[in-house]
Amino acid sequence: MFIKLNDNSIAGILLDMDGILYHGDVAIEEAIAFMASIVKIPHCFITNNPIRLPGQIADKLQAMGFDRPQLDQIVTSGEATALWLHQQKPGFRYFAIGADGLHQSLQRYGQADAHKADYVVVGEGAGIDYESLSVAINLVSKQNAQLISTNPDNSVDAMRDGKHWILPGGGALVAPLVVATGVKPLTIGKPNALLYQMALERMNLSAQDCLMIGDRPDTDIQGAASIGMRTALVRTGRFLPNEKYPENLYCPDIDVNSLVELAEKIIV
């Protein structure tokens, strides 16, 4: 078995997860079988969600019935943010707003400091409140801390009581700081290149040899196409079947309604 697209072989696959493999904590019906069919193909999971650490994501996938991936197969925006800050300034000091996974990712390379932070980092999840906003505003406005956003998504999908639920994304959570300070954040996650590049480096493959599978045109598809990667839009997440594709964005090489349809097109 091997993977082909338009008669060209594909050496590796990058996958988004939420909306492609699962909704909330429930696996999408055909996703487990699809992952089993590509198990021998090099692949990485990349996500704009900084809430969970790679080990927690691996546990979640296993609990839903997927084979448990290796930790180096998972790249999160929290992990990418921490690495990027370390590359810019080893031993950096930061003030973070977001879930525990983001804080733990940053602690690997930097030191939390609410008084003399080099960076104010905003990510998804619980943590934002009046006090944290006040501290962050003053660090950016008075001490010139650089404002960092883990990802640009204005909203993200979740499940609550078995029903679709919408949560604020990184873009929405950093917005109050943008308004209060007038400072535009530097954004790490998709569609920016860093997550893709980290995954490609781990697989030792070039962008031109790989396929990105995602459910969002503005992040998954746009970012991958901009670095020369082939792309597949699967309409099982935020972007629905028959929804008009956004103008002024790269169009995917493949546009399907399910992973079953995708498998029929690429698996030989």
N, C-alpha and C positions, 0 to 999 in steps of 0.2 A: 504494500500500500504506500502511495505517495501523494503529495499535494501538488496540483497544477492550477494555474489561472491563465486563461488565454494562451494555452500551449507552453507557458513558461513555468518551470518548476519553482516551488516555494520551499525554502530551506528551514524556515521558522515562523512561528505564529505568536503574535502579541494579542492578548485578550483583555478587554474591560470585563468587569464582573457583574456589578449590579445592573440589571436589565438585560444581561446576556446569559449569565449562569443562574441567577436567582432574583427573586423579588423579596426584599426583606430577609427573612430566614427560611424561605421556601424555595427549593430548587425549581427552575423552569423545567417542564416535563421532559423535553428532549435533550437538555443540557448534559446530563450525566452520560448518556449514550454518546453524545458528540465528543465529550472529553475522552471517553474510553477509545474512540476511534482515532484520535490524534496522539495517543499516549507516547508513541515512539517518535513523534516529531518534536524537535526542540521548541519549547514554548515558555512564555512568561506572562504573568498576570500584572497589569498595571492599573492603578486606581487613583483617582483624585481624592478619595476619601482618606483623611489622615487619622481617623478616629481609632482604628485598630492597628496593632503591630503585625508584622508578617506572620508571627507564630499564632496569633489570635485568628487571623484570616484563614490560615491553614486548618486550624481546629474547626472553624465554622464550616469550611468546605467539606471536611471529613464528616462532620455531624449531619450534613445534608445528604450524604451518600456519595460524594465525589472521592476519588483517590486523593490522599493527602499529598499536596505538593511539597517539594523541598522549599525551605525558606528563601533561598536565593532565586527562586522562580517568582517571587512576589515583590513588586516595587510599589510603594505607597508615596503619596505626595508629602506625607510627614517625613518619611525616610529621606526622600530626595531633597526636601528643604533643609534638613539638618546637614546633609552631606554638602550641599551647595554653600551654606553659611560657613562650614568648616573650611572649605576650599578658599573662600574669600578671606576669612580671618580665623585661623586656628585659635582655639581657646575663647571663642566669642562669648559675649554676655547677651542674654536675651530676656525679654518679657513676653510670655505667650498667653494667648487667649484661645481656649479650645479644650478638647477632650484629653483624657489621660494619655492616650496613645501618642498624641502630638508632643506632650511634655516629655514622655519617655524617649521618644525619638531624638528630641533636642538635647536631652541630658547626656546622650551618648557622646556628643562632641563639644557641648557648650555648658555654660553655667547660668542658672537663673539669677536675675538681678533686677529688681523692680526700681532700683535707684539710678543705676549707671549702665543701662542696657545699650548695646550697640544696635540691636534689632528688636523691633516689636513684631511678633509673628502671630497672625490670626488664622485659625483653622476651624474646621467644622466641629460640631458637638457642643455639649453644655459647657458653660464657663463664662460666657459674656454676661456682665451685669454693670450697674452704674459705676461701681468702684473700679472695676478692671478697665472700663472705657476711660475713666478719668485719669488713671495712671498712664494708660497707653497714649492718650492725647498729649499729656504733658511731656512724656518721653520723646515723642515725635516733634512736638512744637517747640519745646524749650531746650532739649538736649540733642536734637538732630539725630535721634535714633532712626534707622531706616525702616520703613514700613514694608512688611513682607506678608503676602497672602499665599497660603498653600495651594489654592485652586480658585478659578474664576466662576465656578458654577453658582448661579443665583439661587437655584433651588435644586433639591435632590429628592429622589423617590424613596419611600419606605412603606412598610405595611403596619397597620395598627388595627387590632381586633379583626384581622383577616381582610381588611379593606385597604385600598391604596391610600397613602398619606403623603403629603408633601412637607418637606423640612427645609429650613433655610440652609443654603449652601455657603461656601467660603466667600463668594462674591457679595452675598447679602450681609454676612457677618462683618466684613471689613468695611462696608459702606458707611456706617456711622463715623468711623475714623476718617474716612476720606472727606466726608462733609465737614467734620469738625476741624480738621487740620488743613484741608486744601491740598494734601499730599496724595499723589497717585502711588499705589503700592506696586512693588515688584512681585509678579505672580510666577510661581514655580510650576504648578501642575499643567496638565493638558489644557489647551493645545500647544503650550510651549514645549520645547524639544527635550528637556532634561529627562523626563521619565522614560521616553522612548529610547534615548541614548543609553541610559543605565541598563535597560533591558537588553538592548542589542549588544552591549559590551559583555554582559553576563553570558550571552549565548555565542559570543564571538562571531557575530554575523553582521552584514551590512543591511542598511534600510532597504535597498533594492531587492534583497533576497527574501524579504519577510512580508507577511500579511498581517494587518491590524484588523481585528474584529471588534466593532463597537456599536453602541446604540444611539450615540449622539453626534449629529453632523458637526456641531460647532466646536466640539472638543476632540473626541476620538478620531473622527475622520479628517477634520481640518488639520490637526497637528501631525498626524501620520503622513498625510499626502504632502504636506509642506516640506518634509525631509526626504521625499522620494519613495515612501513606502506604499505598497499596494494596499487597498482598503476594502473592507466588506461592512456594509451597514446592515444590521439585523434589527428588524422593527418589532422587537419584543419588549422594549423598555419605554423610555420617554417619547421617542419618535414612533408614531403609530403607522400601521398599514394605511395606504392611500393618502397619507398626509403629504402635502406639497413640499418638495425639497426646497430649503432656503436658497435664495439667490445670493450670489457673491461668495459662495463657499465652494471648495473643491467637491466635485461629485465623486461618490465611491465607485470603485471598479465593479463591485457587485452590490446589488440592492435587493434584499430578500426579506421575507416576512417571518422566517424561522431558521433555526440552526439545521433543521431537517433539509430545508431548501438549499442552505449553504453547503451542506455535506454533499448533496447531489451534484453541485456545480464544481467542487474543488477536489473531492476525494476520488482517486483513481485506483 
